[in-house]
Amino acid sequence: MSASFALQAAALAAGAWLLLINTIAFRAFGEDKRRAVHRQGRVSEAALLKLVAAGGGAGALAAMGLFRHKTRKQPFRTRLQLILAAQAIAAVCLAIWIAGRG
């Protein structure tokens, strides 16, 4: 297996993972909002942040905007922003590393 093929396979797997985890994060934030409105048991903030840390940041942000949910809640919002910043830095580092290999 060539390095190029391995890199393409890894990119495909990462894309599939991101699609899946962002869908799950979006639905979890939506479900938490639904439960909040109906005064039912909530999805824990720890569980929501774990989904973001696993790569579901885009789905979380989309749900927060669409459902107007957890947009001002502290320290949740700060923690979410720190996770997203760390992921952005990691993505830039990965891109630089990949570009340096070519």
FENNOR-V848667 format. One record per backbone hydrogen bond with DSSP energy under -0.5 kcal/mol. NH is the residue of the N-H (numbers start at 1). CO is the residue of the C=O. Records with the same first field share a line. If there is no record, write none. Layout:
NH: CO ; CO
This chain:
6: 2
7: 3
8: 4
9: 5
10: 6
11: 7
12: 8
13: 9
14: 10
15: 11
16: 12
17: 13
18: 14
19: 15
20: 16
21: 17
22: 18
23: 19
24: 20
25: 21
26: 22
27: 23
28: 24
29: 25
30: 26
31: 27
32: 28
33: 29
34: 30
35: 31
36: 32
37: 33
38: 34
39: 36
40: 35
48: 44
49: 45
50: 46
51: 47
52: 48
53: 49
54: 50
55: 52
56: 51
57: 52
60: 56
61: 57
62: 58
63: 59
64: 60
65: 61
66: 62
67: 63
68: 64
69: 64
77: 73
79: 75
80: 76
81: 77
82: 78
83: 79
84: 80
85: 81
86: 82
87: 83
88: 84
89: 85
90: 86
91: 87
92: 88
93: 89
94: 90
95: 91
96: 92
97: 93
98: 94
99: 95
100: 96
101: 97 ; 98
102: 98 ; 99
